[in-house]
């Protein structure tokens, strides 16, 4: 690895940048990375963030020196991680790599979890971390949160929404979707799938691209089984602008659901929130009866039916 430190005197919050260049053949399609070194005037410390792994010190030379082994460790099978899983309470970070048809999560000095579905990798890694006490008590006492990794700066990226399949007696599918300046993209069906930004129909377009790829691989039977989950408010507003409200509301699982139409697709909106921010999720169906069946089946799976709550 070759490192070059560049001064950036016009940006006092990031007075230095580290340009990291791996030897040819070490990384796949990766030349080079530029990592900012941040400076806090309050603490008089320099800090560098590498996919959630932090190094800080009062001396920037020490920061650069201690960053080298972390950068080397992040490279696995000639790749940088596509994601990291973060355990918030224990503050542990686990790099996740996409390798051909598979997804792989590594634990320091422990087992490696590998499967073609990210959802399965997260489930197995979480079960292991609960068993070993890293995540606390077995069950829902803590969970793994996913973030993307910018390949140029190693900055963490928050998902804009998720594409998710939870169908009884089928393998789960779950993929975070990220946004760049020009496109929205996800890793699904053994490849990076992307559509251009700038169109209100971009979210629907990515859903179509991913569902068709999963159907071709026989990992999805019905495109309506693939939900659009936990949208940010501005994404939902953009998406809603490309739909038509359909009255009356839908009665399902003991509640009234607003319904929208997009082409031949009916959409029921589940109002959800995360840390005080509205993050609606969408059920998709071919008609009202189909939507009711999907909502009630998913609520039963999650234990949210009136009968399950009463029990």
VENDA-V887350 format. One record per helix or strand of 2 or more residues. SS is the DSSP state (alpha for helix, beta for strand). FROM is the first residue (numbers start at 1). TO is the last residue. If there is no record, write none. Layout:
SS;FROM;TO + SS;FROM;TO
This chain:
beta;2;7 + alpha;12;14 + beta;16;21 + beta;33;40 + beta;45;50 + beta;53;57 + alpha;60;74 + beta;83;87 + beta;92;99 + beta;102;106 + beta;112;115 + alpha;118;131 + beta;144;149 + beta;156;157 + beta;161;165 + beta;173;179 + beta;183;188 + beta;191;196 + alpha;202;216 + alpha;223;225 + beta;227;229 + alpha;233;240 + beta;244;245 + beta;250;252 + beta;255;257 + beta;259;262 + beta;265;270 + beta;273;274 + beta;277;278 + beta;281;285 + alpha;288;301 + alpha;306;310
